[in-house]
Amino acid sequence: GGDAVCEIMRVEPDIAFIDMEMPKKNGLQVMEAIYWYPCMDKFPKFVLLTATCDAKLYEAARALEFDFEIVHKPFDFEVNDQNSAVFRKIVLPQLLAMITVK
Protein backbone atom coordinates (compact mmCIF):
# COMPACT_ATOMS: atom_id res chain seq x y z
CA GLY A 1 0.00 0.00 0.00
CA GLY A 2 2.72 2.48 0.90
CA ASP A 3 4.54 1.73 -2.34
CA ALA A 4 1.33 2.36 -4.30
CA VAL A 5 1.09 5.90 -2.89
CA CYS A 6 4.66 6.71 -3.93
CA GLU A 7 4.23 5.25 -7.43
CA ILE A 8 0.96 7.03 -8.11
CA MET A 9 2.44 10.35 -6.98
CA ARG A 10 5.57 9.78 -9.05
CA VAL A 11 3.95 8.56 -12.27
CA GLU A 12 0.59 10.39 -12.11
CA PRO A 13 -1.20 7.75 -14.21
CA ASP A 14 -4.53 8.22 -15.94
CA ILE A 15 -5.83 5.01 -14.32
CA ALA A 16 -4.73 3.42 -11.03
CA PHE A 17 -5.75 -0.13 -10.16
CA ILE A 18 -5.77 -0.52 -6.39
CA ASP A 19 -6.45 -3.68 -4.45
CA MET A 20 -8.48 -2.95 -1.36
CA GLU A 21 -6.53 -5.48 0.73
CA MET A 22 -2.82 -4.63 0.75
CA PRO A 23 -0.13 -4.72 3.44
CA LYS A 24 0.50 -1.52 5.42
CA LYS A 25 -2.21 0.57 3.71
CA ASN A 26 -5.47 -0.64 2.22
CA GLY A 27 -6.87 0.84 -0.97
CA LEU A 28 -8.91 3.51 0.80
CA GLN A 29 -5.87 4.60 2.80
CA VAL A 30 -3.92 4.91 -0.46
CA MET A 31 -6.67 7.08 -1.93
CA GLU A 32 -6.79 9.22 1.23
CA ALA A 33 -3.02 9.77 1.14
CA ILE A 34 -3.22 10.88 -2.49
CA TYR A 35 -6.23 13.09 -1.77
CA TRP A 36 -4.29 15.06 0.84
CA TYR A 37 -1.10 15.34 -1.26
CA PRO A 38 -1.11 18.95 -2.52
CA CYS A 39 1.44 18.70 -5.33
CA MET A 40 -0.30 16.36 -7.77
CA ASP A 41 -1.34 18.02 -11.02
CA LYS A 42 -4.15 15.56 -11.67
CA PHE A 43 -5.72 12.60 -9.94
CA PRO A 44 -6.11 9.26 -11.70
CA LYS A 45 -9.32 7.38 -12.32
CA PHE A 46 -9.26 4.68 -9.64
CA VAL A 47 -10.31 1.10 -10.25
CA LEU A 48 -10.74 -0.52 -6.84
CA LEU A 49 -10.35 -4.29 -6.78
CA THR A 50 -12.17 -6.07 -3.98
CA ALA A 51 -13.33 -9.55 -3.02
CA THR A 52 -16.12 -8.21 -0.81
CA CYS A 53 -19.41 -6.51 -1.62
CA ASP A 54 -19.29 -3.96 1.17
CA ALA A 55 -21.52 -0.90 0.81
CA LYS A 56 -19.29 0.93 3.31
CA LEU A 57 -16.41 0.65 0.83
CA TYR A 58 -18.41 2.42 -1.85
CA GLU A 59 -19.53 5.18 0.50
CA ALA A 60 -16.02 5.74 1.89
CA ALA A 61 -14.54 5.95 -1.61
CA ARG A 62 -17.32 8.29 -2.74
CA ALA A 63 -16.64 10.61 0.21
CA LEU A 64 -13.17 11.29 -1.22
CA GLU A 65 -14.78 12.69 -4.38
CA PHE A 66 -12.49 10.77 -6.73
CA ASP A 67 -13.54 9.32 -10.05
CA PHE A 68 -13.63 5.58 -9.35
CA GLU A 69 -15.14 2.23 -10.20
CA ILE A 70 -15.26 -0.94 -8.12
CA VAL A 71 -14.36 -4.28 -9.67
CA HIS A 72 -15.29 -7.39 -7.73
CA LYS A 73 -12.88 -10.29 -7.85
CA PRO A 74 -12.46 -12.95 -8.86
CA PHE A 75 -13.93 -11.79 -12.11
CA ASP A 76 -14.99 -13.54 -15.24
CA PHE A 77 -15.91 -11.28 -18.14
CA GLU A 78 -18.56 -13.73 -19.33
CA VAL A 79 -20.24 -13.95 -15.92
CA ASN A 80 -19.95 -10.50 -14.37
CA ASP A 81 -21.43 -7.80 -16.60
CA GLN A 82 -20.53 -5.00 -14.15
CA ASN A 83 -16.81 -5.81 -14.36
CA SER A 84 -16.99 -6.11 -18.13
CA ALA A 85 -18.64 -2.70 -18.35
CA VAL A 86 -15.90 -1.12 -16.20
CA PHE A 87 -13.17 -2.49 -18.45
CA ARG A 88 -14.98 -1.48 -21.64
CA LYS A 89 -15.64 2.04 -20.31
CA ILE A 90 -12.29 2.76 -18.65
CA VAL A 91 -9.49 0.42 -19.63
CA LEU A 92 -10.09 -0.21 -23.33
CA PRO A 93 -10.23 3.49 -24.32
CA GLN A 94 -6.92 4.07 -22.53
CA LEU A 95 -5.32 1.11 -24.27
CA LEU A 96 -6.62 2.22 -27.66
CA ALA A 97 -5.32 5.73 -27.06
CA MET A 98 -1.83 4.30 -26.53
CA ILE A 99 -1.83 2.58 -29.92
CA THR A 100 -0.37 4.76 -32.62
CA VAL A 101 -0.90 4.10 -36.31
CA LYS A 102 1.83 5.24 -38.70
ChimeraX attribute file (.defattr): number of C-alpha atoms within 10 A of each C-alpha:
attribute: neighborCount
match mode: 1-to-1
recipient: residues
	/A:1	19
	/A:2	15
	/A:3	11
	/A:4	20
	/A:5	18
	/A:6	14
	/A:7	12
	/A:8	19
	/A:9	18
	/A:10	10
	/A:11	9
	/A:12	15
	/A:13	15
	/A:14	14
	/A:15	17
	/A:16	17
	/A:17	18
	/A:18	21
	/A:19	20
	/A:20	21
	/A:21	15
	/A:22	14
	/A:23	10
	/A:24	10
	/A:25	17
	/A:26	17
	/A:27	26
	/A:28	20
	/A:29	17
	/A:30	22
	/A:31	23
	/A:32	17
	/A:33	15
	/A:34	19
	/A:35	14
	/A:36	10
	/A:37	11
	/A:38	7
	/A:39	8
	/A:40	15
	/A:41	7
	/A:42	10
	/A:43	18
	/A:44	18
	/A:45	16
	/A:46	21
	/A:47	22
	/A:48	22
	/A:49	19
	/A:50	18
	/A:51	13
	/A:52	11
	/A:53	12
	/A:54	9
	/A:55	8
	/A:56	9
	/A:57	17
	/A:58	15
	/A:59	10
	/A:60	12
	/A:61	21
	/A:62	13
	/A:63	10
	/A:64	14
	/A:65	9
	/A:66	15
	/A:67	13
	/A:68	20
	/A:69	20
	/A:70	21
	/A:71	24
	/A:72	16
	/A:73	14
	/A:74	9
	/A:75	15
	/A:76	11
	/A:77	11
	/A:78	8
	/A:79	9
	/A:80	14
	/A:81	12
	/A:82	15
	/A:83	19
	/A:84	15
	/A:85	13
	/A:86	16
	/A:87	17
	/A:88	12
	/A:89	11
	/A:90	17
	/A:91	14
	/A:92	12
	/A:93	11
	/A:94	14
	/A:95	9
	/A:96	9
	/A:97	8
	/A:98	9
	/A:99	8
	/A:100	6
	/A:101	4
	/A:102	3
